[in-house]
């Protein structure tokens, strides 16, 4: 059983680039084992109970799969340069692919963390801010 289906593929495209459509990145490509399959395997590795999650947790799991899938597909989109694909123009954006991948993976991990550590909103906050002694000039 897949954690996401074809209704989620527009979100995968949007996570990579809002200008992408199904003519540029097909549903079959997204659904392939090297992209969606690998993303689902990563989610299941991080949360073995992912396929049994329901409600809000299921939404977080689906978001994680979408973001991991987009992270896996992003390097394949980088070489695209001003190509005309079925009347749709897509030009290469100037950006750092590694940074894009890291951001997508971090967002996916945050979705997983919200399932595995509910209510732990302060886990990623820095701890270097503390209360002072209340004395002046000493």
N, C-alpha and C positions, 0 to 999 in steps of 0.2 A: 504494500500500500504506500503510495506516494504521500508526502507531507504537503505538497502543493500540486496544483493542476493548472490547466490551460487558462483558467480565469485569473491566475496570479502572474502570468507572463507579461502583461503590460507593466506591472510593477517592477519586474526584473529589468525590462528595457528602460523604464524611467529612472531606476537606480543608477544605471550606467550613463544615460544621456536622455534628456527629455525629448530630444528631436528624433529618437529612434522609433521606428514602427515595425509592424510584422513583415514588411517587405525587405527591410534591411537586416533584421534579425528574426529568423523564422521560429515558430513554436517548436518545430522538430529539433532545431539546433539547441534551444534552451533546454528541451526535455532530454537531451542526450546524456549518456552516462558520465561523460567527462565534465559536464557542467552541473545540471540538476542532481544527477546521481551522486556526484562527488560532494556536492553541498549537503545533500540529505545525509550522507554517510558521516560528514563532519558534525552535523547537528546531533545525530544519533550517538556519536562517540562522546560528545559533550554532555548529552542528556539521553541516557538509554531509554527513558520513559517518554520521549518526545512524541511517539506515535499514539500514545494513549492520553495525551493532554487534551483538555476541553476548555471551552470558554475563553477567557482572556489569556490563559496560558497557551492555548492552541494558536491564538493570534500572534503571540510573541514568537512561538516556534515557527510559524509560517513566515513571519517577517525575517527571522534569522535565516531561513532557507533562501528566501528571495535575495537577501543581501549577500550571503555566501555565494550564491549562483552568480550574481552580478560581479562580485570580486573575482571569481574564476574566469568570467568572460571578458573582463576589461582588457587584459593584455592582447586579446585577439582583435579588439576594435582599434587599438592604437595605430596600426599601420594604415588604416583607411585614410586615403587622401582624395579629396574632391572627386568622388565617384558618382556617376549617374546610375542609380539602381531603380528601374521601373518608374521613371519620372520623379524620383525622390532624390534630392540633393543632400549629401552629407559631407561636410568638410572636416578635416582633422583639426581638433581643438589643440591649442597650445596648453599643455598641462603635463604634470608629472604623474605618470601611470602608477608608480610605486606609492605615491601619496594617496591617489584615488583608491587603490586596492587596500591600503592600510585603513583608510577611513571607512570603507565598506565593511571590512572585517571587524573593526572596532564597534561599529553600530550593530553588527550581527551578534558579537559577543555580549554587548549590552542587553540585547533582547534575550539571549540565553540566561544571562545573569539575573534578569528580572523574574525569570521562572524559577531558577535554582535558589535564589536568595531573596524571596519576597520581603518587602519592608526594609531592606538593607540599603536605603538610599544614600547613606553616608559612607559606604564601604570604599568608594573611590575618591573621597574628599581628602585633601591634605590635612595633616595633623600638626603643622608647624605654627598655627595660630593658637595662642593660649591666653589665659587671663593673667594680667600683670599683678604685681604685688600691691599696687595702690599707693606707692610712695613716689614722691617727686624729688628728682635731683640727687638721689643717693646712689 
